[in-house]
Every structure is written in structure tokens, then in C-alpha cells.
Amino acid sequence: MSRTSPGSEGVPERQDVNPDEGGFWHRRSPVILVPLDGSEEAKAGLVAARVIEQLLDVKIHVVHASEDTLSHSELLQRIALNREETRGLVVDQAVGEATEGIVRLAKERGALLIVMTTRGHTAYLGRTVRPVVEQIIGGAPCPVLLIRPEIGQWLTKRPAVRQILLPLDGAPSSAAVIGPVLELAQHTGARVNVVYVATQARRPQEKGTLTTPQYVDQPQYEWPSWAKEFLRRFGTSLGQHRLPTSARLFLRRGDPANEILQLAQELDADLIALEWRGHWGPPHAAVTRGVLREAQCPVLLIRARRSLVARSS
């Protein structure tokens, strides 16, 4: 692996693959769900879904959860979309409580992705995302793409995905997100930027986790050999995928969420992809919350397989 710039390591460029070969983004039904509650904030999710529709050739199902069965016109009124705005969309209803209904519908439709904003009608002071979103993330059978409503206008000017930031924390289970992210890069032509943030805070407790170098603030000591070890472990997962562009590894020191956000800004990232371990407990979820709180681009949560996390703990 060749050095591309100070603080980064490059992954050799490979030829693209034929998307017809299948993979993570092709093994499910080409349906993405966009829950809408009628608020302007929630519509930012629809903007992001329109971009994905072009990139992955999927069908958008906007969905509204309601205890009562609604007619089509009533549904349109509830989600605050007119007939012109729903052109080309499927308008769905999830009957029942919002979390249970949306998760159930995602399973029934074999959804590829759920696209949501972090908040809707209510901001819920002191919370990064509204409770119903946290609950849907916890039960979702597929990845979840989260968008802060504040960046809705920004999304309208980003019709492509060119830079993806992929944080890895050294835990074996985190390698599970590499394949889906690199496959997404194949379809979009995006560059993948992998970042590891060295921190003195508590690291994942999984067996086999690659720990932070002892001299975090003195890179001239252990960083070169540590970087080689990181690439030895995770480079196999990176290198076995055929990349449309070269990937880069960045090594940072400090608070993980802050460093991820800072690098995303430096790279002008279009997407941050995070591993999701199925719970909101520390320390991993603290990083997720921190990124979601301030992210200036969409954040994709990909759940690690339960068996991987269980074997590693």
C-alpha cells in the first residue's frame, strides 16, 4: 500500500466490478422507505432519497405511521405532499404505533434502506435524535440513513456522492461495514476515506480489538508500525474489494466524534458511514450520537451482524 499524503495510506486502485454480480445493495428488494410525519423537517429525508434513487436505481416508498387506516387522499394530507410531489413515489401506510409499524413494513417490503431525518415536528431538547428514530434504528432490518433537517437545502446541491468517510475503531466487528461501503463506492464512483481516531477514552471491549499506540501524542514512535498492523488486519477487507478509486487511511488523535466531524469537513464528505452495534450504550454509541449531533452530511448506519459482535465480546 503506497503512501498518498502525510497522515494517510493508500489502497491500490482496482478495476470496477459488474453491478449485476450482486452484493449487499442488490440482495434485497430495490425499495427504500422514507417515513414522513407531515413536517417540513422530515422532507429532508425525501431529498436524500431522490439522490439515492438515481444512484442505486431503487423505488422510493414514503410511509406514514397511523393507528387508523387512511385513504390515499388522507395519507397525502398527513404527509403534507401534493400529487405532483409524489410523482414516481409509492405512498405507503404503516398501521399501528410508529416504530413497530415502520419496522414491520421494512421487513415486509424487504427494504434496502430506511431514510429519515433526526427530528420532525418536535426537536426534543437535549436529544440528538427523537426517540422514535432511536427506536426504529434499534429494530431496523436494514441500514438507516439519517439526515439533520438543517442540511436539507445542502442536499439539493449534491446530486452525487464523491467522498465517503468510513471510521473504524479497530474492533473486529467494524470490518463488517467495509464491504457494503466499498460496494456503494463502486456504484457511485466515490472515494473511500478510512479514519482511525486514537484516543485515551475507553475502547471497544471485543476480543481482537486493535488498541491505540502507547505514545498517542508522539507519532514518531509507534505510529508507523501501528499503521502497518492496522492495514494488515483491515487492509485485507479493503483490498479484496475492487475499488473504482483509491482509498485512503487517516490516523487522527483526540475525541473520536470531533475528529470524524472535522475530517468530514476537511474532505467535504458527502456521506459518513458508521457501524451500528444495536444499542445506545457507551462508548460506541456516544461517538454515533456525537457525529449525528453536528454532521453536515448524511450519516449511514450499517448494523454489524449480531453473530460477529457476540463472538468478539
N, C-alpha and C positions, 0 to 999 in steps of 0.2 A: 504494500500500500504506500503510495507516494505522498509526500508532504505537499500540501497545496498552499498553505499560508501559515504564519505564526499562530500557534494555538489550535491548529486543525490538522487532521489526517485525511487523505482522500481514499475513496474506494474506487478501483479501476472501473472505467466505463465498459459497459457490456451492450450487446445488441438487444433491441426490444423484443418482446415476445408477442406471439399471436394472441389477441384477446379471446379468440374462440377456444383456446385451450382450457378455459375455465379458471377457477380460483376463488378466493374469498369473496370478491364482489360479483361473482357470476354463479355461485352455487345456490343463491336464494332467488326468490321471486323479484323481478325488477320493479319493486314498489317501495316508495319511501313515504312515511307518514309525517304529516305536519299538523300537530294539534293546534287549534285556534280557539280562543275564548272570546273573540269579538273585540279585543283591544287592539289599538294601533301598535303597541309594543310587540304583540305576538306575530304581527305580519312580517317582521324582520326574518322570521323563520322561513316564510314563503319566498322571500327574496333569495335566500341562500339555497333553497330547494330548487329554484329555477336555474341557478348556476349548475347544480349537480345534475339536473335533468339533461342538460346539454353535454356534460362531461361523461356521464355513465349510461345514457340512453335508458332512463328509468321513467316510471309513471308516478306522478305525484297524487297522493290521496290526502286531501285536507280533511281533518277529522275533528268533530266537536263531541265532547262527552256531555251527556244529559241523562237525567233519571227518566225523562219522558220521551217516548217515541215522537219524533218530529217529522213533518212533511218536508219536502225539498225546499220549498219557499221559506219555511220556518228556519230551516238549517242555514240558509243563506243570510237570513236576518240575524241569526245568532252569531255567525262568524263575521258579520259586517263586510261581506263581499257581494258585489253585484254580479250579474250573469256574465258580463264581459270579463270581469276579473277572474272568473272561474273557468274561462275557456281553456279546454285541454286538460282540466283537472277532474279528478273523481272526488265528489263530495260525500264523505262517509260520516256515519254517526256511531259513536261508541255508547251503547245504552248502559247506564249504571254510573257508579262512582267513577270520577275521572281517572284515577290511577289504574284501578282494576280494569276499567273499560278499554283504555288505550293500550295497556299491556296485552290484554286478551286479543284485541283487534290486530296488534302487531304480530302475534303468534298465528292468528287465523290467516292473515294475508301473507305470511312468510316474509315479513318486511326486511328489506336490505338495510334500512336506516330509519331512525326517528330524528326529525329535525325540530328543535324547539328553541324558544328564547328563554333566557334565565328568569325572566319575570313577565307578568302580564298586567292585569288591571291593578294589582297591588304590589308594591315594591318589597314589602316585608322588611322593615328596617332592621339592620343588624345581620341580615342573612345574605349570603352570596347568591343563592338561587331560592326560588319559592319552594315551599315544602312539597307541593305536588310534583314538581320537576325532580326533586331529590328522590321521591318515591318511584317515579317512572324509571329513572336511571337505575335504581336498585333492582327493578324487576324486568327491565327490558331484555328481550331475547336477541337483540341485535345492537350494533353500535349506536351511539347517540351523538348527534352534532348539536352543540349549544352555541347560541349567539346572544351576546348582550344587545338589547334593543338599541343602545346608543350607536352601534356600528351599522345599523340598517342602511343608512344613506351611503356609507363607505362601501357596502357590498354591491350597490348598484353600479359602482365604477370598477369592479373587479370581476370581469367575466371569465377569468381564467385562474388556475392555481399554478403558480410558478415556484413558490418556495414553501416547503413543508418543514416544520421544526418537530423533531422527534426526540423528546427527553427520555433517557434511560437511566435508571438508578442503580444498575449493577446487579439487581435481583434476577435469578434465572427466569422467573415468570414474565419479566418485562420483555424478554425476547419474543414472546408470543405476538406482540403487536408489530414486529418488524415486517413480517410477510405482508399483512394487509396494507401497511403504509407504503411499502415499496411497490406493491401491485397497483395501488392508487396512483402512484407516481408514473407508472407505466402508461396509464390511461390519460393522464393529464400533461405529461412531459415535464413535471415539476422536479426540481432538485430537492433531495432529502438532506437535511442537516441534523445530524445526531448530536445531542449535547448531554454531557455528564457533568453534574454540579457537585464538586467536593464540598462537604460541609461537616462541621463538628457535631451537628444535630444527630439524633438517633436515626440510624439507617435501617432498612428492611431487615427483619429477623430470619429471612428464608435461608435455608442451608445452601451454601454455594454462592452467596452474595459476594460480589467483588467489593471489598471495602476501600475506603478513602486512604490515599497515601498518608503516611505519618506526618510528613512535612508539607501540610496543605499550603502554607504561605511561602514555601521555598521550592518552587518548581524545578530548580536546577538539580535537586537531589533525586527524588523518586519519580517525578512525573514522566520522564522518557520511558523508563521500564514499565511503569504502571500503564501508560498508554498502549504499549505493545501488548500487555496482558489483556487489556480491555478489548483490543481489536482481535486478539486470538480467540477470545470467548464469543464476542458478539459479531466479529467480522465474518465468521462462517455463515451466520444467518444473513448478514448483509450481502456477502459475496455470492451466495447461492441463488440470489435473485438477479435477473437480468435488468439492469438499470438503463433507462433512457438517457440519463445524465449521470455524472459522477456525484457521489455522496461525500459529505464532509463530517468529520468528528471534531467537536469543540469541547474543550475542557475549561470549566469555569469554577470559581470558588466563591462561596457565600451562601446566602439564603436561596434555596432551590427555586421557589416561586418567583422571587425578584429577578434572579439571574435568567430564568427562562423567558420572562416577560421582556427583560432588557435585550436579550439576544434576538427575540422575535421582532422587536422594534428595529434593531440594527439591520437585520436581514430583510426587513419589510415583508415578513412572512404572511402568507395567505391562509395558513392553517397551522394550528398546533395540535399534534396527536398525542394523547396521553393514554397510558394503560389504566384501566379501571379494575380494582380488585374486589368490587362487590360490597363495600361497606364504607361508611363515612368516619371511621375511627382513625386516629393518628398512627404513624406520621404521614403515611402516603396520601390520605385524603386531605390533609392540611395543605399539601402542595397543590392538589386539584382545586381546592377552594380558592387558594391564593391566586392561581392562574385565572380561574373563572371570574374573579372579582374585578380584574383590570384588563383582561385580554382585549387587544384591539383588532383581533381577527377571530374567526370561528374556532372552537375547540372541539376536537373529535375524541370521544371517549370510547375506547375499544376494550371490552372486558376480556381479561385473561381467563383461559379455561380453568374452571374450578379445580380440576384434577391437578393442573400444574401448580397452583397455589398451595393446594393441600399437600402435595408431595414435597414441596420446598419448605414447608413450615415445620 
